């Protein structure tokens, strides 16, 4: 595999303009709320590989690090990501892209997980898992989607009306983890910028992850018809197909 691209800034990747657009891309939402990377290994065999995807976007780690009822040790998480990438490649995926983990609104998460073993500094603990994603991508030469940098650059992981995370100030309650609809749009754009140039007509892209992929809290969760990032990604491919040179 080769590096496809890294999304850091909010600009369209040059590859988008240069790439011949491809109608007919099949995007599949395989998000499973509450699941960690250990559970993802079992889900992969029955929920993802049967699609024989040419491209896979993998976004796990939030539950591994933050969900006190479903934690996975850091070393195991990193190893699970490596195994997931290897199995996807062996199953025919030409592109495996890993999504880095955005920061959370720590005060909210502490309220829901008062017995978390790393409660003293949950944000730093989450950052360690995020760095594991980066190490696996570097070691296996995978596409890396730096979603964390995108969120941090815009300073939109705080309690505010324009936060990318669901919070009290934007009608999302005391969540602090899951994305708003605008957050899902930005994530979908970020994924498209990173992998879009490698996706051709007739290809299948599986978006594999937890509730952040599923789209918990937004319309059409679990599908590619609503506001979850896989739906955003599908529409971007459709738009690219309509604007391709020679498209009627």
C-alpha positions as CSV (number, residue, x, y, z in Angstrom):
1,X,0.0,0.0,0.0
2,X,1.0,3.6,-0.4
3,X,0.2,6.9,1.3
4,X,-3.0,8.4,-0.2
5,X,-3.2,11.7,1.7
6,X,-3.5,13.4,5.0
7,X,-6.3,15.9,5.8
8,X,-5.1,18.6,8.1
9,X,-6.4,21.9,6.7
10,X,-10.0,22.7,5.5
11,X,-9.1,22.9,1.9
12,X,-9.9,20.5,-0.9
13,X,-7.2,18.1,-1.8
14,X,-5.5,18.9,-5.1
15,X,-6.1,15.2,-6.0
16,X,-9.8,15.9,-6.0
17,X,-9.6,18.3,-8.9
18,X,-7.1,16.2,-10.8
19,X,-8.8,12.9,-10.4
20,X,-11.3,11.7,-13.0
21,X,-14.6,11.6,-11.2
22,X,-16.2,8.2,-10.6
23,X,-20.0,7.8,-10.5
24,X,-21.4,4.6,-9.0
25,X,-19.2,4.4,-5.9
26,X,-20.8,2.1,-3.3
27,X,-20.3,3.5,0.3
28,X,-21.3,1.2,3.2
29,X,-21.9,2.4,6.8
30,X,-20.6,-0.3,9.1
31,X,-20.6,1.6,12.4
32,X,-21.3,-0.3,15.6
33,X,-22.1,1.8,18.7
34,X,-20.1,1.0,21.8
35,X,-17.7,-1.4,20.1
36,X,-13.9,-1.4,20.6
37,X,-11.1,-2.6,18.5
38,X,-11.1,-6.1,20.0
39,X,-14.8,-6.5,19.0
40,X,-14.0,-5.1,15.6
41,X,-11.8,-8.1,14.8
42,X,-14.8,-10.4,15.1
43,X,-17.1,-8.0,13.3
44,X,-14.7,-7.7,10.4
45,X,-15.2,-11.3,9.3
46,X,-18.9,-11.2,9.1
47,X,-19.8,-7.6,8.6
48,X,-17.1,-6.1,6.4
49,X,-15.1,-8.6,4.4
50,X,-18.2,-10.1,2.7
51,X,-18.5,-6.8,0.8
52,X,-15.0,-7.3,-0.7
53,X,-14.2,-3.6,-0.3
54,X,-11.5,-2.0,-2.4
55,X,-11.3,0.7,0.2
56,X,-11.8,0.7,4.0
57,X,-11.9,3.7,6.4
58,X,-11.3,2.4,10.0
59,X,-12.2,4.6,12.9
60,X,-11.9,2.9,16.3
61,X,-10.3,3.9,19.6
62,X,-12.8,6.1,21.4
63,X,-14.4,3.2,23.3
64,X,-11.0,1.5,23.8
65,X,-9.8,4.6,25.6
66,X,-12.9,6.3,27.1
67,X,-15.7,3.8,27.6
68,X,-15.1,2.5,31.2
69,X,-17.3,-0.5,30.5
70,X,-15.4,-1.5,27.4
71,X,-11.8,-0.4,27.8
72,X,-8.9,-2.1,25.8
73,X,-5.3,-1.7,26.9
74,X,-3.2,0.6,24.7
75,X,-0.8,-2.1,23.5
76,X,-3.8,-4.4,22.5
77,X,-5.5,-1.6,20.8
78,X,-2.5,-0.9,18.6
79,X,-2.0,-4.6,17.8
80,X,-5.7,-4.9,16.9
81,X,-5.4,-2.0,14.4
82,X,-2.5,-3.7,12.8
83,X,-4.4,-7.0,12.5
84,X,-7.5,-5.2,11.1
85,X,-5.3,-3.5,8.5
86,X,-3.6,-6.7,7.5
87,X,-6.8,-8.6,7.2
88,X,-8.4,-5.9,5.1
89,X,-5.5,-5.9,2.8
90,X,-5.5,-9.7,2.5
91,X,-9.2,-9.4,1.7
92,X,-8.5,-7.2,-1.3
93,X,-8.6,-3.7,0.0
94,X,-6.3,-1.5,-2.0
95,X,-6.7,1.4,0.5
96,X,-6.9,1.2,4.2
97,X,-7.3,4.6,5.9
98,X,-7.1,5.1,9.6
99,X,-8.9,8.0,11.2
100,X,-7.3,9.7,14.2
101,X,-9.3,10.3,17.3
102,X,-10.6,13.7,18.1
103,X,-10.4,15.2,21.6
104,X,-13.5,15.1,23.9
105,X,-15.2,17.5,26.3
106,X,-13.5,16.0,29.3
107,X,-15.9,17.3,32.0
108,X,-18.8,15.5,30.3
109,X,-17.0,12.3,29.9
110,X,-15.9,12.3,33.5
111,X,-19.5,12.6,34.6
112,X,-20.5,9.5,32.7
113,X,-17.4,7.5,33.7
114,X,-16.6,8.4,37.3
115,X,-14.6,5.1,37.8
116,X,-12.5,5.4,34.7
117,X,-8.9,4.4,35.8
118,X,-7.4,7.4,34.0
119,X,-10.0,9.9,35.2
120,X,-7.3,12.3,36.4
121,X,-6.3,13.2,32.8
122,X,-8.6,11.5,30.4
123,X,-7.7,13.8,27.5
124,X,-4.0,12.8,27.7
125,X,-5.0,9.1,27.9
126,X,-7.1,9.5,24.8
127,X,-4.2,11.3,23.0
128,X,-2.0,8.2,23.7
129,X,-4.4,6.1,21.7
130,X,-4.5,8.7,19.0
131,X,-0.7,8.4,18.7
132,X,-1.1,4.6,18.4
133,X,-3.2,5.2,15.3
134,X,-0.5,7.3,13.8
135,X,2.2,4.7,14.6
136,X,0.2,1.9,12.9
137,X,-0.4,4.1,9.8
138,X,3.3,5.0,9.6
139,X,4.5,1.4,10.1
140,X,2.1,-0.1,7.6
141,X,2.2,2.8,5.1
142,X,-1.5,3.4,5.4
143,X,-3.5,6.5,4.6
144,X,-3.8,8.6,7.7
145,X,-6.8,10.9,8.2
146,X,-5.8,13.5,10.8
147,X,-9.2,14.3,12.0
148,X,-7.8,15.2,15.4
149,X,-5.7,18.0,14.0
150,X,-8.7,19.3,12.0
151,X,-10.8,19.6,15.2
152,X,-8.0,21.1,17.2
153,X,-7.1,23.6,14.6
154,X,-10.6,25.0,14.6
155,X,-10.8,24.8,18.4
156,X,-14.2,23.2,18.2
157,X,-14.1,20.5,20.8
158,X,-15.4,22.8,23.5
159,X,-18.8,23.7,25.0
160,X,-20.0,26.3,22.4
161,X,-22.8,26.7,20.0
162,X,-20.5,25.9,17.0
163,X,-18.8,23.0,18.7
164,X,-18.3,20.0,16.4
165,X,-19.2,17.8,19.4
166,X,-22.7,17.4,20.8
167,X,-22.9,19.6,24.0
168,X,-25.4,21.6,26.0
169,X,-24.7,24.8,24.1
170,X,-25.8,23.3,20.7
171,X,-28.7,21.1,21.8
172,X,-26.7,17.9,22.1
173,X,-26.9,17.6,25.9
174,X,-24.0,16.6,28.0
175,X,-22.4,14.4,25.4
176,X,-19.0,15.7,24.5
177,X,-18.0,12.7,22.3
178,X,-20.3,12.3,19.4
179,X,-20.3,14.6,16.4
180,X,-22.9,17.2,15.4
181,X,-24.3,17.2,11.9
182,X,-21.7,19.9,10.9
183,X,-19.0,17.7,12.5
184,X,-20.1,14.8,10.4
185,X,-19.9,16.9,7.3
186,X,-16.4,18.0,8.0
187,X,-15.3,14.4,8.8
188,X,-16.9,13.2,5.5
189,X,-15.0,15.9,3.6
190,X,-11.8,15.0,5.4
191,X,-12.2,11.3,4.4
192,X,-12.9,12.3,0.8
193,X,-9.9,14.5,0.6
194,X,-7.7,11.6,1.8
195,X,-9.0,8.7,-0.2
196,X,-11.1,10.1,-3.0
197,X,-8.4,10.1,-5.6
198,X,-8.0,6.3,-5.3
199,X,-11.7,5.4,-5.6
200,X,-12.9,4.5,-9.1
201,X,-16.3,3.8,-10.6
202,X,-17.8,0.6,-9.2
203,X,-15.6,0.5,-6.2
204,X,-16.9,-0.2,-2.7
205,X,-15.8,1.9,0.3
206,X,-16.6,0.5,3.7
207,X,-16.6,2.9,6.6
208,X,-15.9,0.7,9.6
209,X,-16.0,2.0,13.2
210,X,-18.0,2.6,16.3
211,X,-20.9,5.1,17.0
212,X,-18.9,7.9,15.5
213,X,-19.1,6.1,12.1
214,X,-22.7,4.9,12.8
215,X,-23.7,8.6,13.3
216,X,-25.2,8.4,16.8
217,X,-27.2,11.6,17.5
218,X,-27.7,12.6,13.8
219,X,-30.4,11.8,11.2
220,X,-30.1,8.6,9.3
221,X,-27.7,7.0,11.8
222,X,-26.4,3.7,10.5
223,X,-27.1,4.4,6.9
224,X,-25.7,6.4,4.0
225,X,-28.9,8.4,3.5
226,X,-28.7,10.9,6.4
227,X,-26.2,13.1,8.2
228,X,-23.6,10.5,9.3
229,X,-20.2,10.9,7.6
230,X,-20.6,7.8,5.3
231,X,-23.7,9.5,3.9
232,X,-21.7,12.7,3.4
233,X,-19.0,10.7,1.7
234,X,-21.5,9.0,-0.7
235,X,-22.9,12.4,-1.7
236,X,-19.4,13.7,-2.4
237,X,-18.7,10.9,-4.7
238,X,-22.0,11.4,-6.4
239,X,-21.3,15.1,-6.8
240,X,-17.9,14.3,-8.3
241,X,-19.5,12.0,-10.8
242,X,-21.9,14.7,-11.9
243,X,-19.1,17.2,-12.5
244,X,-16.7,14.8,-14.2
245,X,-15.5,15.9,-17.7
246,X,-17.7,14.3,-20.3
247,X,-20.6,13.7,-17.8
248,X,-23.9,14.5,-19.5
